[in-house]
């Protein structure tokens, strides 16, 4: 599943942060600079397809904080409006800049470039 994939790579690279509780999530979201949060689920095929892209971006875009949230594991206010997975939300100084749903690699790259 996606958690296993993410878990293995994040231990090695320490690039994608995995929020396992609300306190951890809130800390990550407040980090300075651009924070991109990937809301996904283990059962979601497109989430598994985009995960390696998110992972590789986290290695090249080192000024950006990349966070992964499993919506089935973490029930927090920010997941309430997530209609479909994956959903990506872009935050700066804790404020939501933009968001989109779907495993759209070019949109992810485009918004990253625009907001970093």
C-alpha positions as CSV (number, residue, x, y, z in Angstrom):
1,X,0.0,0.0,0.0
2,X,0.9,3.7,-0.2
3,X,1.9,3.9,3.5
4,X,4.5,1.2,3.1
5,X,5.9,2.9,0.0
6,X,5.9,6.3,1.7
7,X,7.2,4.8,4.9
8,X,10.3,3.1,3.4
9,X,11.3,6.1,1.2
10,X,10.7,8.7,3.9
11,X,12.9,6.9,6.4
12,X,15.7,6.8,3.8
13,X,15.3,10.4,2.5
14,X,13.5,12.2,5.3
15,X,11.9,14.4,2.7
16,X,8.2,13.7,2.8
17,X,6.9,14.2,6.3
18,X,4.0,12.0,7.5
19,X,1.6,13.6,9.9
20,X,0.3,11.0,12.2
21,X,-1.6,13.2,14.6
22,X,-3.2,16.7,14.6
23,X,-0.4,18.3,16.6
24,X,2.3,17.1,14.2
25,X,0.2,18.2,11.2
26,X,-0.3,21.7,12.6
27,X,3.5,22.0,13.3
28,X,4.3,21.0,9.7
29,X,1.7,23.3,8.2
30,X,3.1,26.3,10.0
31,X,6.7,25.8,8.7
32,X,8.1,28.8,6.9
33,X,8.0,28.9,3.1
34,X,5.7,26.8,0.9
35,X,4.1,23.7,2.4
36,X,2.4,21.2,0.1
37,X,0.1,18.7,1.7
38,X,-0.9,15.5,-0.1
39,X,-4.2,14.1,1.3
40,X,-4.5,10.5,0.1
41,X,-5.7,7.1,1.0
42,X,-4.2,3.6,0.9
43,X,-7.1,2.2,-1.3
44,X,-6.6,4.9,-3.9
45,X,-4.9,3.9,-7.1
46,X,-4.2,7.4,-8.4
47,X,-2.6,8.3,-5.0
48,X,-0.2,5.4,-5.4
49,X,0.7,6.6,-8.9
50,X,1.4,10.2,-7.8
51,X,3.3,9.2,-4.6
52,X,6.7,8.7,-6.3
53,X,6.3,12.1,-8.1
54,X,5.6,13.8,-4.8
55,X,8.6,12.0,-3.3
56,X,11.0,12.9,-6.1
57,X,9.8,16.6,-6.0
58,X,10.6,16.6,-2.2
59,X,14.2,15.7,-3.0
60,X,14.7,18.4,-5.6
61,X,12.6,21.2,-4.1
62,X,14.4,21.3,-0.8
63,X,13.0,24.8,0.2
64,X,9.5,23.4,0.2
65,X,7.9,21.3,3.0
66,X,6.1,18.2,1.6
67,X,3.6,16.5,3.9
68,X,1.6,13.3,3.4
69,X,-1.7,12.8,5.2
70,X,-3.7,9.5,5.1
71,X,-7.3,10.7,5.3
72,X,-8.4,7.4,6.9
73,X,-5.8,7.8,9.6
74,X,-6.0,11.5,10.4
75,X,-9.4,13.1,10.9
76,X,-8.7,16.9,11.1
77,X,-10.6,20.0,10.0
78,X,-8.4,20.4,6.9
79,X,-9.6,17.0,5.6
80,X,-13.3,17.8,6.0
81,X,-13.6,19.4,2.6
82,X,-11.4,16.9,0.8
83,X,-13.9,15.5,-1.8
84,X,-11.6,13.2,-3.7
85,X,-8.1,11.8,-3.2
86,X,-5.5,12.7,-3.9
87,X,-6.1,16.3,-3.0
88,X,-3.1,18.7,-2.8
89,X,-3.3,21.9,-0.7
90,X,-0.6,24.6,-0.8
91,X,0.0,26.7,2.3
92,X,2.2,29.6,3.1
93,X,2.5,30.9,6.7
94,X,-0.3,28.6,7.6
95,X,-2.7,30.2,5.0
96,X,-4.2,28.2,2.2
97,X,-3.1,29.5,-1.2
98,X,-4.7,27.0,-3.5
99,X,-5.7,23.4,-3.8
100,X,-6.7,20.8,-6.4
101,X,-7.8,17.2,-6.6
102,X,-6.5,14.5,-8.8
103,X,-3.2,12.8,-9.6
104,X,-2.2,15.6,-12.0
105,X,1.6,15.7,-12.1
106,X,1.8,18.8,-14.4
107,X,-0.6,20.8,-12.3
108,X,1.4,19.8,-9.2
109,X,4.7,21.0,-10.8
110,X,3.1,24.2,-12.2
111,X,1.6,25.3,-8.8
112,X,4.8,24.4,-7.0
113,X,6.8,26.6,-9.4
114,X,4.2,29.4,-9.1
115,X,4.1,29.6,-5.3
116,X,7.6,28.7,-4.1
